[in-house]
Amino acid sequence: MSGSGGTKDVKRCTIAEDLQNNSLQFSEDVLKIFNDPVHGHIGLHPLLVKMIDTPQFQRLRHLKQLGTKYLIYPGATHTRFTHSIGVAYLAGCLVKSLHENQPELNITTGFPECSASLDCGHGPFSHLFDGMFIPDVRPGKKWQHEEVSVQMFHCMRKKNGLDKVMKNYGLNLDEDIVFIEELIQGRTSSDSKWTAKGRAENKSFLYEIVANKLNGIDVDKWDYLARDCHYLGIPNGFDHQRLLKSARVCKSVDGRIISLQRQVHIALFLSQVADDVYSMFHTRYTLHRQALQHKIGYITDIKIKNALVLADDKLFPDRKISDAIDDILEYSKLTDHIFDRSSNHSDSNIHIWISPESISARTLSNRRLPRLWEKARLNEEQIKGTLLVQ
């Protein structure tokens, strides 16, 4: 049984027994099987499992995917741990599908794309930490969880000796490490000048698999739509399988999909999958409308953020909670449990709010939730930068 808690060996073999473990042609026998509640029994590469079994990734077991929404929806207790594993699996599926349908792309490995899916940079209550708490206590500090994800990746490598393991599986560390960093941070530029260092311009489509900055259609979204709907009990009218099978790589210039030009992108031909694309974005709208932008949930986020702000310099004798963003080892200790610690702290100031209508950390634990003064429809522009936007 693997330390990840949900894997088992299908068949043990050494690296020497399979020289193509890191290629798309490796034997199914070397895969480690996870029983995922959303995708079923899924196979992951042994090198990915090595990363999953590190303390840095196991920390994600204690970070809820939907932050405070478990106070509104009883089932919303799934974690960043399961989401990241699901994204890694779908990234591998998409890479393999592109390789099988277009062998001329010469895709030799899907490991970097999968490993970049193991996003370890989130703080307590996911986007609440980097979108609400840090801007409040460290105004002017330009910081995003993607930066910490890169630092956490390097910490994971250093503390667990992963570089040697990566080399044994055939990775070129000089190129692949840079590529993984770029995938984690996301590539937003679609200019004609190619600036990425991890891969050449003819492999630009690889940057759209995990986090697609061009149109938002990526495997991260496919997993969280299915996973969040599953645990929230919200009907999911979108099935990613058709998009997965029909995705193709085309070359483009000036925004027009044509052949034999410069940068290449993952394309979906709307004449075939228009209804599926519509279903994806409609499901996303439904998810935001019913859960992610829940009127009580938004106020609860504010209250928990306020509790963390008050507790920033009170929980630890020699440092602030917010100082952890400057020290990756301290940051790796932060989980959702920080709120439990603040709600049980002896300093009464943490539990007292200025407004009599406000609530304390302890009342949140007792589910004495606030009432909204006035119903209002929140839109994405109003909540941009908070945990509500995924």
Backbone hydrogen bonds, N-H to C=O, Kabsch-Sander energy under -0.5 kcal/mol:
donor,donor_aa,acceptor,acceptor_aa,energy
2,S,7,T,-0.9
5,G,2,S,-1.7
8,K,33,I,-0.6
10,V,31,L,-0.9
11,K,29,D,-0.7
17,E,14,T,-0.6
18,D,14,T,-0.6
18,D,15,I,-1.2
21,N,18,D,-1.1
23,S,20,Q,-1.5
24,L,108,T,-0.8
26,F,23,S,-1.3
30,V,27,S,-1.5
31,L,28,E,-1.2
32,K,44,L,-2.8
33,I,8,K,-1.6
34,F,42,I,-2.9
35,N,6,G,-0.8
36,D,34,F,-1.1
36,D,40,G,-2.8
40,G,36,D,-1.8
42,I,34,F,-2.8
42,I,40,G,-0.7
44,L,32,K,-2.5
48,L,45,H,-0.6
49,V,45,H,-1.8
50,K,46,P,-1.8
51,M,47,L,-1.4
52,I,48,L,-2.6
53,D,49,V,-2.2
54,T,51,M,-1.5
57,F,54,T,-0.5
58,Q,54,T,-2.5
59,R,55,P,-1.4
60,L,57,F,-2.0
61,R,58,Q,-2.0
62,H,59,R,-2.0
63,L,60,L,-1.5
65,Q,78,H,-2.5
66,L,78,H,-0.5
67,G,64,K,-1.1
69,K,66,L,-2.1
70,Y,67,G,-0.6
71,L,68,T,-2.2
72,I,69,K,-1.3
73,Y,69,K,-3.4
76,A,73,Y,-1.8
77,T,75,G,-2.2
80,R,60,L,-0.7
80,R,63,L,-2.7
81,F,60,L,-1.2
83,H,79,T,-1.6
84,S,80,R,-2.5
85,I,81,F,-1.7
86,G,82,T,-2.2
87,V,83,H,-2.4
88,A,84,S,-2.3
89,Y,85,I,-2.1
90,L,86,G,-2.3
91,A,87,V,-2.6
92,G,88,A,-1.9
93,C,89,Y,-2.0
94,L,90,L,-2.6
95,V,91,A,-2.3
96,K,92,G,-2.3
97,S,93,C,-2.3
98,L,94,L,-2.5
99,H,95,V,-2.2
100,E,96,K,-2.3
101,N,97,S,-2.2
102,Q,98,L,-2.3
105,L,102,Q,-2.2
106,N,103,P,-1.7
108,T,106,N,-0.7
114,C,110,G,-1.9
115,S,111,F,-3.1
116,A,112,P,-2.1
117,S,113,E,-0.6
117,S,114,C,-0.9
118,L,115,S,-1.3
119,D,117,S,-2.3
120,C,118,L,-0.7
123,G,126,S,-0.6
126,S,123,G,-1.5
128,L,125,F,-2.0
129,F,124,P,-0.6
129,F,126,S,-1.2
130,D,126,S,-0.8
131,G,127,H,-2.4
132,M,128,L,-1.6
133,F,128,L,-2.4
134,I,129,F,-2.7
136,D,132,M,-0.9
136,D,133,F,-0.6
137,V,133,F,-2.2
138,R,134,I,-2.9
141,K,138,R,-2.1
142,K,140,G,-0.7
143,W,141,K,-1.0
147,E,144,Q,-1.2
148,V,144,Q,-1.0
149,S,145,H,-2.2
150,V,146,E,-1.6
151,Q,147,E,-1.9
152,M,148,V,-3.3
153,F,149,S,-2.1
154,H,150,V,-2.1
155,C,151,Q,-2.4
156,M,152,M,-2.6
157,R,153,F,-2.1
158,K,154,H,-2.5
159,K,155,C,-2.8
160,N,156,M,-1.2
161,G,157,R,-0.7
162,L,157,R,-1.5
163,D,157,R,-0.5
165,V,161,G,-0.9
166,M,162,L,-2.9
167,K,163,D,-2.3
168,N,164,K,-2.0
169,Y,165,V,-1.3
170,G,167,K,-1.8
171,L,166,M,-2.3
173,L,171,L,-0.9
175,E,172,N,-0.9
176,D,172,N,-3.4
177,I,173,L,-1.5
179,F,175,E,-2.1
180,I,176,D,-2.6
181,E,177,I,-2.1
182,E,178,V,-2.2
183,L,179,F,-2.3
184,I,180,I,-2.3
185,Q,181,E,-2.2
186,G,182,E,-1.8
188,T,186,G,-0.6
194,W,192,S,-0.5
195,T,193,K,-0.5
203,K,200,A,-2.0
204,S,201,E,-1.7
206,L,203,K,-1.7
207,Y,204,S,-1.5
208,E,205,F,-1.8
209,I,206,L,-0.9
213,K,211,A,-0.9
216,G,212,N,-1.3
218,D,216,G,-0.9
219,V,209,I,-2.5
220,D,210,V,-1.0
222,W,218,D,-1.7
223,D,219,V,-2.1
224,Y,220,D,-2.2
225,L,221,K,-2.3
226,A,222,W,-1.5
227,R,223,D,-3.1
228,D,224,Y,-2.4
229,C,225,L,-1.7
230,H,226,A,-1.8
231,Y,227,R,-2.2
232,L,228,D,-2.3
233,G,229,C,-1.5
234,I,229,C,-1.5
237,G,235,P,-0.7
242,R,239,D,-0.7
244,L,240,H,-2.5
245,K,241,Q,-2.2
246,S,242,R,-1.9
247,A,243,L,-1.3
248,R,267,A,-2.2
250,C,248,R,-0.6
250,C,265,H,-2.7
251,K,258,I,-0.9
252,S,263,Q,-2.5
253,V,256,R,-1.6
256,R,253,V,-1.9
258,I,251,K,-2.5
258,I,256,R,-0.7
264,V,201,E,-0.7
265,H,250,C,-3.3
267,A,248,R,-4.1
267,A,265,H,-0.5
270,L,268,L,-0.9
272,Q,269,F,-2.4
273,V,269,F,-1.5
274,A,270,L,-1.7
277,V,273,V,-2.4
278,Y,274,A,-2.4
279,S,275,D,-2.4
280,M,276,D,-2.0
281,F,277,V,-2.1
282,H,278,Y,-2.5
283,T,279,S,-2.4
284,R,280,M,-2.0
285,Y,281,F,-2.2
286,T,282,H,-2.6
287,L,283,T,-2.6
288,H,284,R,-2.4
289,R,285,Y,-2.8
290,Q,286,T,-2.6
291,A,287,L,-2.0
292,L,287,L,-2.0
293,Q,288,H,-2.5
294,H,291,A,-2.0
298,Y,294,H,-2.4
299,I,295,K,-1.1
300,T,296,I,-2.4
301,D,297,G,-2.1
302,I,298,Y,-1.8
303,K,299,I,-2.2
304,I,300,T,-2.4
305,K,301,D,-2.5
306,N,302,I,-2.5
307,A,303,K,-2.1
308,L,304,I,-2.2
309,V,305,K,-2.3
310,L,306,N,-2.4
311,A,307,A,-1.7
312,D,308,L,-0.6
312,D,309,V,-0.9
314,K,311,A,-1.5
315,L,311,A,-1.5
321,I,312,D,-2.2
323,D,320,K,-0.5
324,A,321,I,-1.6
325,I,322,S,-1.3
326,D,323,D,-2.0
327,D,324,A,-1.5
331,Y,324,A,-0.6
331,Y,327,D,-2.6
332,S,328,I,-1.9
333,K,330,E,-1.4
334,L,331,Y,-1.7
336,D,62,H,-2.2
338,I,335,T,-2.0
339,F,336,D,-1.6
340,D,336,D,-0.7
341,R,337,H,-2.1
342,S,338,I,-1.9
343,S,339,F,-2.5
344,N,340,D,-1.2
345,H,342,S,-0.9
348,S,346,S,-0.7
350,I,347,D,-1.3
351,H,348,S,-1.3
352,I,349,N,-0.7
358,S,355,S,-1.4
364,L,360,S,-1.5
365,S,361,A,-1.6
366,N,362,R,-1.3
367,R,364,L,-1.8
368,R,363,T,-3.1
369,L,367,R,-1.4
378,L,376,A,-0.6
383,I,379,N,-1.5
384,K,381,E,-0.7
386,T,383,I,-2.0
389,V,386,T,-1.3
390,Q,388,L,-0.6
